């Protein structure tokens, strides 16, 4: 059930990407632009050519159907990921509790009090012996068995198990342990100290529980959304640059705007659209989680989401320049596929290793190294935050490394863009551009 939202998001990303490519193929060669509005004049006056280009890109992207449909689709998937577990938790049937031997008044009182406190119905009954109780557990006819000195379940409770059975069992263990402590006190002068440290009933299982990842669902959902948004908006940069070059619109733009300013405005405009969409998703998830009482975003989850937002911005800042330079090398849009795959390999490596680390709950030394490499850090570092295996200064150090690397990548990508964007007739090879720059 927890993997279902991740699969749905992945399928949604593929559908949006395919729609975007079909839309790019159907797009006309030259598009007409309206006259300068007051907003455009304001951006041009305040931020110059970069602000004008950024406003144009932001307007075109946010007005598109792909942007709006993709946002609504992601919000729907996030809603399902938050609401469905809450419905399952609230619709849990009555717990079946069996007591070996007979039901004593203290046990009945403890079970009844927990039933009211946890708002769960409890079907309390007796079992003649422990052997029969184990058979009833294996057959699924009992959820919890209370013996003289312990509580028995079918499976051992995992630390991350927050089901109704787990919550009821843990609280029942404390209640019965308190009763045992009071009985053990015998009204002696040491009663107060004994009550201060109540005996806890041990909880054992007939079947060992499988180790579960301590990473919360919010980390996994954030990782999938981060991968989806990074690949999606990087593809927009690639398609935008390639469209302008193949349609020769860039020649008109470069007659009035310098290449560096044109590229910077395009990167800033699309990046603003990306951050706006991510911000809407995060705010919506927080508000919906609070409204339905979901525990998906409790504890350290807001910190994990904040780290995902930070690395979305850093990851986009790194990859957008790379994809922009690659788009300037293409002559036709049918050449973009051969450029997209090699550029997406670092993303796939970071994403796959992050999913693996989140599933195992252990971060290897190699994975920790990936958290400091700019191409894979946007995926690895949020998972380390979710695992609690990174300090604030390590997080800051990785962010600084990414920003410094982005600066040098931007310089190289800008040089490639300026030398390749006006070369037509055939696909430009990277080594030719680099040789020309030397």
C-alpha positions in Angstrom: 0.0 0.0 0.0 2.9 2.4 0.8 4.5 1.8 -2.6 1.2 2.5 -4.5 1.5 6.4 -4.4 5.1 6.1 -5.6 4.1 4.0 -8.5 1.3 6.3 -9.4 3.6 9.4 -9.3 6.1 7.6 -11.5 3.4 6.7 -14.1 2.1 10.3 -13.9 5.5 11.7 -14.6 5.9 9.4 -17.7 2.5 10.5 -19.0 3.3 14.2 -18.6 6.7 13.8 -20.2 5.1 12.0 -23.2 2.4 14.7 -23.5 5.1 17.4 -23.4 7.1 15.8 -26.2 4.0 15.4 -28.4 3.1 19.0 -27.7 6.6 20.1 -28.6 6.4 18.3 -31.9 3.1 19.9 -32.7 4.2 23.4 -31.7 4.4 25.9 -34.6 7.8 27.0 -35.8 7.2 30.7 -34.9 4.8 32.0 -32.3 3.5 35.5 -32.2 4.0 37.5 -29.0 1.7 40.2 -27.7 2.7 43.8 -27.3 4.6 44.9 -24.2 2.4 45.1 -21.2 2.8 47.1 -18.0 4.2 44.0 -16.2 6.8 43.4 -19.0 7.8 47.0 -19.0 8.2 46.9 -15.2 10.4 43.8 -15.4 12.5 45.3 -18.2 13.0 48.5 -16.3 13.8 46.9 -13.0 15.7 43.8 -14.0 16.7 44.6 -17.5 16.8 42.0 -20.3 17.1 39.1 -17.9 13.9 40.0 -16.1 12.1 40.5 -19.3 13.1 37.0 -20.6 12.4 35.4 -17.2 8.9 37.0 -17.1 8.2 35.7 -20.6 9.3 32.2 -19.7 7.3 32.2 -16.5 4.2 33.4 -18.2 4.4 30.9 -21.0 5.1 27.9 -18.7 2.5 28.7 -16.1 -0.2 29.3 -18.7 0.4 26.0 -20.4 -2.0 23.1 -20.0 0.9 20.7 -19.2 1.8 22.9 -16.1 -1.7 23.1 -14.8 -2.6 19.5 -15.5 0.6 18.2 -14.0 0.1 20.3 -10.9 -3.5 19.0 -10.4 -2.3 15.4 -11.1 0.5 15.6 -8.5 -1.9 17.2 -5.9 -4.3 14.4 -6.5 -1.6 11.7 -5.9 -0.4 13.5 -2.8 -4.0 13.6 -1.5 -4.3 9.9 -2.0 -1.0 9.2 -0.3 -2.1 11.2 2.8 -5.8 10.4 3.0 -5.9 6.6 2.1 -3.7 5.5 5.1 -5.8 7.6 7.4 -9.0 6.0 6.1 -7.5 2.5 6.6 -6.4 3.4 10.1 -9.8 4.8 11.1 -11.7 1.8 9.5 -9.9 -0.9 11.5 -12.2 -3.6 12.7 -12.6 -4.6 16.3 -9.5 -6.0 18.0 -9.8 -9.6 19.1 -8.0 -10.1 22.4 -7.7 -13.5 24.1 -6.7 -14.0 27.7 -5.1 -17.4 28.6 -6.9 -18.9 31.6 -9.4 -16.4 32.9 -10.1 -12.7 32.6 -9.2 -11.0 35.9 -10.8 -7.6 36.9 -7.6 -5.7 36.5 -7.1 -7.0 33.0 -10.7 -6.2 32.0 -10.3 -2.7 33.4 -7.1 -2.1 31.5 -8.6 -3.3 28.2 -11.7 -1.3 28.7 -9.8 1.9 29.5 -7.6 1.5 26.5 -10.6 0.8 24.3 -12.0 4.2 25.2 -8.7 6.1 25.1 -7.8 4.8 21.6 -11.4 4.8 20.3 -11.2 1.2 19.2 -13.6 -1.7 19.8 -12.1 -4.7 21.6 -13.6 -8.2 21.6 -12.3 -9.7 24.8 -12.5 -13.5 25.4 -10.7 -16.4 27.1 -8.5 -19.1 25.7 -8.0 -22.4 27.5 -4.2 -22.7 26.9 -1.2 -21.2 25.3 -1.1 -23.8 22.5 -4.6 -23.0 21.4 -3.9 -19.3 21.7 -0.9 -19.6 19.3 -3.1 -21.5 16.8 -5.7 -18.8 17.0 -3.0 -16.2 16.3 -1.7 -18.0 13.3 -5.2 -18.6 11.9 -5.9 -14.8 12.3 -8.8 -15.3 14.7 -7.0 -13.4 17.4 -4.9 -10.3 17.3 -3.5 -10.2 20.8 -3.0 -12.8 23.5 -2.5 -11.9 27.1 -0.7 -14.6 29.2 0.3 -14.5 32.9 3.6 -12.6 32.4 3.7 -11.5 28.7 1.7 -10.5 25.7 1.9 -12.6 22.5 1.4 -11.5 18.9 1.6 -13.3 15.6 4.5 -11.1 14.5 7.1 -9.2 16.5 6.4 -5.4 16.6 8.7 -3.3 14.4 9.8 0.1 15.6 8.1 1.8 12.7 4.8 -0.1 13.1 2.1 2.5 14.0 -0.9 0.3 13.3 -3.9 0.1 15.7 -2.8 -3.3 16.9 0.7 -2.0 17.7 -0.5 1.0 19.5 -3.0 -1.0 21.5 -0.4 -3.6 22.4 2.2 -1.1 23.5 -0.2 0.7 25.8 -1.6 -2.5 27.2 1.9 -3.6 28.0 2.4 -0.4 30.0 -0.9 -0.8 31.8 -0.4 -4.4 32.7 3.2 -3.6 33.7 1.9 -0.9 36.1 -0.5 -3.4 37.6 2.3 -5.9 38.1 4.4 -3.2 39.7 1.7 -2.2 42.2 1.3 -5.9 43.1 5.0 -6.3 43.5 5.1 -3.3 45.9 3.3 -5.0 48.8 2.7 -1.6 50.4 6.3 -1.4 51.6 8.1 1.8 52.3 9.8 1.4 48.9 6.4 1.5 47.1 7.0 5.0 45.7 10.3 4.1 44.1 8.9 0.9 42.7 6.0 2.7 41.1 8.4 5.2 39.6 9.8 2.4 37.5 6.9 0.1 36.5 7.5 -3.3 35.1 6.9 -3.6 31.3 5.3 -6.7 30.0 7.5 -8.3 27.3 6.0 -8.5 23.8 7.0 -11.5 21.8 6.0 -12.8 18.4 5.7 -16.2 16.8 7.2 -14.9 13.6 10.2 -12.5 13.4 9.3 -9.2 11.8 11.2 -8.1 8.8 13.4 -5.0 9.2 11.6 -2.0 7.9 13.1 1.3 6.7 13.1 4.0 9.3 12.6 6.5 6.5 9.1 8.1 6.6 6.7 8.1 3.7 7.2 11.8 3.4 10.9 11.2 2.5 10.0 8.7 -0.2 7.3 10.9 -1.7 9.6 13.9 -1.6 12.3 11.9 -3.4 9.9 10.8 -6.2 8.6 14.3 -6.6 12.1 15.8 -6.6 13.1 13.4 -9.4 10.0 14.1 -11.3 10.3 17.9 -11.1 14.0 17.9 -11.8 13.7 15.8 -14.9 10.6 17.6 -16.0 11.9 21.1 -15.8 15.3 20.2 -17.1 13.6 18.8 -20.2 11.7 22.1 -20.5 15.1 23.9 -20.7 16.3 21.4 -23.3 13.2 21.7 -25.4 13.0 25.5 -25.1 16.5 26.0 -26.3 16.2 23.5 -29.1 12.9 24.9 -30.3 14.3 28.4 -30.5 17.3 27.2 -32.4 15.4 25.0 -34.9 12.8 27.7 -35.6 15.5 30.4 -35.8 13.6 32.5 -33.3 16.9 32.7 -31.3 18.4 34.8 -34.1 15.8 37.4 -33.7 16.1 37.4 -29.9 19.9 37.6 -30.0 19.6 40.7 -32.2 18.3 42.6 -29.1 19.4 40.5 -26.1 22.9 39.2 -25.3 23.2 35.4 -25.3 24.3 35.3 -21.7 21.3 37.4 -20.6 18.9 35.4 -22.8 20.0 32.1 -21.3 20.0 33.4 -17.7 16.5 34.8 -18.1 15.2 31.4 -19.5 16.8 29.5 -16.6 15.4 31.9 -13.9 11.9 32.0 -15.4 11.5 28.2 -15.7 13.2 27.8 -12.2 10.7 30.2 -10.7 7.8 28.1 -12.2 9.4 24.9 -10.8 9.7 26.4 -7.3 6.2 27.8 -7.4 4.8 24.4 -8.3 6.8 22.6 -5.6 5.8 25.2 -3.0 2.1 24.7 -3.8 2.5 21.0 -3.4 4.3 21.2 -0.1 1.8 23.7 1.4 -1.1 21.6 0.2 0.4 18.5 1.7 1.0 20.2 5.1 -2.5 21.7 5.2 -4.3 18.4 4.1 -2.2 16.3 6.6 -3.2 18.6 9.4 -6.9 18.6 8.4 -7.3 14.8 8.2 -5.0 14.1 11.2 -2.5 12.1 9.2 0.8 11.2 10.8 2.6 11.2 7.5 4.0 14.7 8.0 4.6 14.6 11.8 7.9 14.4 13.7 10.8 15.3 11.5 8.8 15.3 8.2 8.7 19.1 7.8 12.5 19.2 8.1 12.7 16.4 5.4 10.4 18.3 3.1 12.4 21.5 3.6 15.6 19.7 2.7 13.9 18.4 -0.4 12.9 21.9 -1.4 16.4 23.2 -0.9 17.9 20.4 -3.0 15.2 20.9 -5.7 16.5 24.4 -6.1 20.2 23.4 -6.0 19.6 20.4 -8.3 17.8 22.6 -10.8 20.4 25.2 -10.7 23.0 22.6 -11.5 21.2 20.6 -14.2 19.5 23.5 -16.0 22.8 24.9 -17.4 23.8 21.4 -18.5 20.6 20.8 -20.4 20.6 24.3 -21.9 24.1 23.7 -23.3 22.9 20.4 -24.7 19.9 21.9 -26.3 22.1 24.4 -28.1 24.1 21.5 -29.7 21.0 20.0 -31.3 19.9 20.9 -34.8 16.5 19.2 -34.9 14.2 18.1 -32.1 14.5 14.4 -33.2 18.1 14.7 -31.9 17.1 15.4 -28.4 16.5 11.8 -27.4 20.2 10.9 -27.9 21.1 13.9 -25.8 18.6 13.3 -23.0 19.6 9.8 -22.1 23.3 10.5 -21.2 22.3 13.6 -19.3 19.8 11.7 -17.2 22.2 8.9 -16.2 23.5 10.8 -13.1 19.9 11.5 -12.1 19.0 7.8 -12.4 22.0 6.8 -10.4 21.2 9.1 -7.6 17.5 8.2 -7.6 18.1 4.4 -7.7 20.7 4.4 -5.0 18.5 6.7 -2.8 15.5 4.4 -3.1 17.7 1.5 -2.2 19.1 3.2 0.8 15.7 4.3 2.0 14.3 0.7 1.6 17.2 -0.8 3.5 17.4 1.9 6.2 21.2 1.9 5.9 23.5 4.4 4.1 26.7 2.9 2.8 29.9 4.8 2.5 29.4 5.0 -1.3 26.0 6.4 -0.8 27.3 9.1 1.6 29.9 10.0 -1.1 27.0 10.5 -3.6 25.5 13.0 -1.1 28.4 15.3 -1.8 28.6 15.0 -5.5 26.5 17.8 -7.2 24.8 15.5 -9.8 23.6 13.0 -7.2 23.4 15.1 -4.0 19.8 16.4 -4.7 18.6 12.8 -4.2 21.0 11.4 -1.7 21.2 14.2 0.9 17.4 14.4 1.6 17.4 10.6 2.3 20.3 11.0 4.7 18.3 13.7 6.5 15.4 11.3 6.7 17.7 8.6 8.1 19.1 11.0 10.6 22.7 10.2 9.4 23.8 13.7 8.5 24.7 16.8 10.7 23.8 20.4 9.8 27.3 21.3 8.9 27.6 18.3 6.6 24.3 19.4 4.9 25.7 22.9 4.6 29.0 21.6 3.2 27.3 19.6 0.5 25.1 22.7 -0.4 28.2 24.9 -0.7 30.0 22.3 -2.9 26.9 22.2 -5.1 26.7 26.0 -5.4 30.4 26.3 -6.3 30.2 23.5 -8.9 27.1 25.2 -10.3 29.0 28.4 -10.8 31.7 26.7 -12.9 29.2 24.6 -14.8 27.2 27.8 -15.6 30.3 29.4 -17.0 31.1 26.4 -19.2 27.5 26.0 -20.3 27.2 29.7 -21.2 30.3 29.5 -23.4 28.9 26.4 -25.2 25.6 28.1 -25.7 27.1 31.3 -27.2 29.2 29.3 -29.6 26.7 26.7 -30.6 23.3 28.3 -30.6 23.8 30.0 -34.0 25.4 27.1 -35.8 22.9 25.5 -38.1 23.0 22.9 -40.8 24.0 19.9 -38.7 24.4 18.8 -35.1 27.2 20.6 -33.3 29.6 18.3 -31.4 30.8 19.4 -28.0 34.5 18.9 -28.7 34.2 21.3 -31.6 32.8 24.0 -29.4 35.4 23.4 -26.7 38.2 23.4 -29.3 36.9 26.7 -30.7 36.8 28.2 -27.3 40.5 27.4 -26.8 
